Amino acid sequence: MLAVDIAGIKMKTPVMTASGTFGFGTEYSDFVDLNQIGAVVVKGTTLKPRPGNKGRRIAETPAGMLNSIGLENPGVEEFLKSILPNLAGYDVPIIVNISGNTVEEYGELAALLTVPGIAGLELNISCPNVKEGGIAFGTQCNSAAAVVEMAKRNTNLPVIVKLSPNVTDIVEMAKAVEQAGADAISLINTLLGMAIDIHKWKPVLGNVVGGLSGPAVKPVAVRMVWQVAQAVQVPIIGMGGIVTAEDAIEFMLAGASAVAVGTGNFVNPCAAQAVADGIKSYLEKRNLASVNQLVGQVMI
């Protein structure tokens, strides 16, 4: 009833955990049975270790949160050596979110991570492109396509591309990465936001701006999923403010074949499992045999 297949990644439920909100998975194992989650998308991994941004890195907002972590992670070698083995005992697909400073780094990461125990790669293209003057890969079609093509040349794993909403035309970006070979698209990444401390007259975040996530972004995310679903043939993983099963069902009706819970994990560590249980109850009440019967069925 809940099983889905996203670009060859077979999942027990359509509910994944969004990168950056679930650590490397094992941190949540005391709260939720990882075996019952559709897939665990681990936090952003880079070629070399990164300490992250200085100063305050998280701020709560009225309907979500701002974050400016700065991709803090131990690097791909440490991930493969010390973290991936700890995930081997769980019956859940592991998807690694990767970030690079250059197109070549994405290719290198893709090659290094094409190992047993990893089910797929998610490309975070909302990163500064060092060679191109700091422009994020995900804001230009040609640079986004170049990253996808490089990753595809260096792996036989499914490649999922996580799109930034901070663009003029999300459909144009989706078409570009699909044409470049993306096996699936996840959207949306965080919106760019800012908070100011009115007592200090200074930005709240040490990095000044950060990514806005949580329920506040859900209407934007649902709209973008619906738009992209009309334009591409590859599966879409919807995310952005999903807290309840009802939220997830909205995304699926808009065209998402699977969803990911992000900020909701901070409120309820069991959110992914709770959302999946809620979807199952919804299907049973409507006498639907499969969650796939929801996908793209919004009536316009």
C-alpha positions in Angstrom: 0.0 0.0 0.0 2.8 2.5 0.9 5.7 1.0 -1.1 7.2 3.2 -3.8 10.0 3.0 -6.3 11.9 6.2 -6.8 14.3 5.9 -9.7 15.1 2.3 -8.7 15.3 3.0 -5.0 12.7 0.8 -3.4 11.1 2.2 -0.3 8.7 0.7 2.2 6.9 4.1 2.5 7.0 7.3 0.5 8.3 9.3 3.5 12.0 10.1 3.6 14.0 12.3 6.0 15.3 15.5 4.5 19.1 16.1 4.5 20.4 18.2 7.3 17.5 17.6 9.6 18.2 14.0 10.6 21.9 13.9 11.1 23.4 10.7 9.7 20.3 8.7 10.9 21.8 6.9 13.9 21.3 10.0 16.1 17.5 9.4 15.9 17.6 5.7 16.4 16.6 6.0 20.1 13.4 7.7 19.0 12.3 6.1 15.8 12.7 2.7 14.2 14.9 3.6 11.1 13.7 0.3 9.5 10.2 1.8 9.2 11.3 5.0 7.3 11.1 5.2 3.5 14.7 6.4 3.2 17.3 8.2 5.3 19.0 11.1 3.5 22.1 11.9 5.5 23.4 15.4 6.1 25.4 17.2 3.4 28.7 15.6 2.8 31.7 17.3 1.2 35.1 16.2 -0.1 37.0 17.6 2.8 35.8 18.2 6.4 34.1 21.5 7.0 33.7 23.3 10.4 30.6 25.2 9.4 29.8 28.9 9.8 30.8 31.0 12.8 28.4 32.6 15.2 24.7 31.7 15.7 23.6 29.2 13.1 19.9 28.6 13.9 17.0 30.9 14.7 13.4 30.1 15.2 10.8 31.9 13.1 7.0 32.3 13.7 6.3 29.3 11.4 9.6 27.5 11.0 13.3 28.2 11.3 16.3 29.9 9.7 19.6 28.0 9.5 23.0 28.8 8.4 25.0 25.7 9.4 27.5 26.0 6.6 27.6 22.3 5.7 29.5 21.3 8.8 30.5 17.6 8.3 33.5 15.3 8.8 34.2 14.8 5.1 33.5 11.9 2.8 36.5 9.8 3.9 35.3 9.8 7.5 31.8 9.2 6.4 32.8 6.1 4.6 35.1 4.9 7.3 33.2 5.5 10.5 29.6 6.4 9.7 28.3 4.3 6.9 29.3 1.0 8.6 27.0 2.0 11.5 24.1 2.2 9.1 24.7 -1.2 7.6 22.5 -3.0 10.1 19.4 -1.1 9.2 17.0 -2.2 6.5 16.5 1.3 5.0 17.9 2.9 1.8 20.6 5.4 2.6 20.9 8.4 0.3 23.9 10.7 0.6 23.5 14.4 0.0 26.6 15.8 -1.6 27.9 19.3 -2.1 30.9 20.5 -4.1 32.7 23.8 -4.7 33.4 22.8 -8.3 31.9 20.6 -10.9 34.8 18.3 -10.6 34.3 17.8 -6.9 30.8 16.5 -7.5 32.2 13.9 -9.8 34.9 12.9 -7.3 32.3 12.6 -4.5 30.0 10.6 -6.8 32.8 8.1 -7.6 33.9 7.8 -3.9 30.3 7.2 -2.7 29.4 4.5 -5.3 29.9 1.7 -2.8 27.7 -1.0 -1.2 25.3 0.3 1.4 24.4 3.5 -0.5 21.2 3.5 -2.5 21.5 6.9 -4.2 23.0 10.3 -4.3 21.2 13.7 -3.8 23.0 16.6 -5.4 22.8 19.8 -3.4 23.3 22.4 -6.1 22.6 25.4 -3.8 26.3 25.8 -3.2 28.8 28.6 -4.2 30.5 27.7 -7.5 34.1 28.8 -6.6 35.3 28.7 -10.2 32.4 30.9 -11.4 32.7 33.7 -8.9 30.5 32.3 -6.1 27.3 31.9 -8.1 25.3 29.0 -6.8 25.2 26.1 -9.3 21.4 25.8 -8.7 20.6 29.3 -10.0 21.8 28.8 -13.6 20.6 26.0 -16.0 24.0 25.4 -17.6 25.9 25.1 -14.4 23.3 22.9 -12.8 23.3 20.6 -15.9 27.1 20.4 -15.8 27.0 19.2 -12.2 24.4 16.5 -13.0 26.3 15.3 -16.1 29.6 15.1 -14.1 27.9 13.1 -11.3 26.2 10.7 -13.8 29.5 10.0 -15.5 31.0 8.9 -12.2 28.3 6.7 -10.7 25.8 4.1 -11.5 23.6 5.0 -8.6 20.4 7.0 -9.0 21.1 10.7 -9.0 18.5 13.0 -7.4 18.9 16.7 -7.9 17.7 19.0 -5.1 16.6 22.3 -6.6 16.8 25.7 -5.0 13.6 27.8 -4.9 15.7 30.9 -5.2 15.4 31.1 -8.9 13.3 33.0 -11.4 11.8 29.9 -13.1 11.8 26.6 -11.3 10.4 24.8 -14.3 13.3 25.8 -16.5 15.8 24.5 -13.9 13.9 21.2 -13.6 13.9 20.7 -17.3 17.6 21.4 -17.5 18.6 18.9 -14.9 16.2 16.3 -16.3 17.8 16.7 -19.8 21.2 16.4 -18.2 20.3 13.0 -16.8 18.8 13.5 -13.4 16.9 10.3 -12.3 14.7 12.2 -9.8 14.2 15.8 -8.5 13.7 16.8 -4.9 12.2 20.2 -4.2 12.3 22.5 -2.5 15.5 23.4 -0.8 15.3 26.4 1.7 14.2 29.9 0.8 16.7 32.6 1.5 15.8 34.6 4.6 17.0 36.9 7.3 16.2 37.9 10.9 17.4 41.1 12.8 17.8 41.5 16.5 16.0 44.8 17.2 17.8 45.3 20.5 21.3 44.9 19.1 20.5 46.2 15.6 22.4 43.3 14.2 21.5 40.2 12.2 20.5 37.2 14.3 22.6 34.8 12.3 26.3 35.0 12.2 26.2 34.5 8.4 23.6 37.3 8.2 21.3 35.3 5.9 20.1 31.7 6.1 17.7 29.1 4.7 14.1 29.4 5.7 12.3 26.1 6.3 9.2 24.8 8.0 5.4 25.3 7.6 5.9 28.9 6.4 7.4 27.6 3.1 4.8 24.9 2.3 2.5 26.8 0.0 5.5 27.8 -2.1 6.9 24.3 -2.1 3.5 22.7 -3.1 3.2 25.3 -5.9 6.6 24.5 -7.3 6.0 20.7 -7.1 2.8 21.1 -9.1 4.5 23.3 -11.7 7.5 21.0 -12.2 5.2 17.9 -12.3 3.6 19.3 -15.4 6.9 19.6 -17.1 9.1 16.6 -16.3 8.8 12.8 -16.5 11.2 11.9 -13.7 9.9 11.3 -10.2 9.6 14.2 -7.8 10.3 14.1 -4.1 8.4 16.9 -2.4 9.5 18.7 0.7 9.0 22.0 2.5 7.0 22.3 5.7 5.7 18.8 5.9 4.7 18.1 9.5 1.5 16.0 9.2 0.1 13.3 6.8 -2.2 15.9 5.4 0.8 18.0 4.4 2.4 15.1 2.7 -0.8 14.2 0.8 -1.0 17.7 -0.6 2.4 17.3 -2.1 1.5 14.0 -3.6 -1.7 15.3 -5.1 0.4 18.1 -6.6 2.6 15.5 -8.3 5.2 14.2 -5.8 5.9 10.5 -5.9 7.5 10.7 -2.4 8.0 13.3 0.3 10.7 14.2 2.8 10.2 15.5 6.3 12.7 18.1 7.4 12.1 20.8 10.0 9.3 18.6 11.4 11.9 16.2 12.8 13.1 18.9 15.3 9.5 19.1 16.6 8.8 15.4 16.6 11.7 13.0 16.1 9.1 10.4 15.0 7.5 12.6 12.4 8.5 10.5 9.4 6.9 7.4 10.8 3.9 9.3 12.0 3.3 10.9 8.6 3.6 7.5 6.9 1.0 6.0 9.3 -1.3 8.9 8.6 -1.0 8.4 4.9 -1.9 4.7 5.3 -5.0 5.6 7.3 -6.1 8.1 4.7 -5.7 5.5 1.9 -7.7 3.0 3.9 -10.6 5.5 4.5 -10.8 6.2 0.8 -10.5 2.5 -0.2 -7.3 3.2 -2.2 -4.9 0.3 -2.7 -1.7 2.2 -3.3 -0.2 5.5 -2.4 0.7 5.9 -6.1 -3.0 6.5 -6.8 -2.6 10.0 -5.2 0.3 11.2 -7.3 -0.7 14.2 -9.5 -4.4 13.8 -9.0 -5.2 17.3 -8.0 -8.2 18.4 -10.0 -7.6 21.8 -11.6 
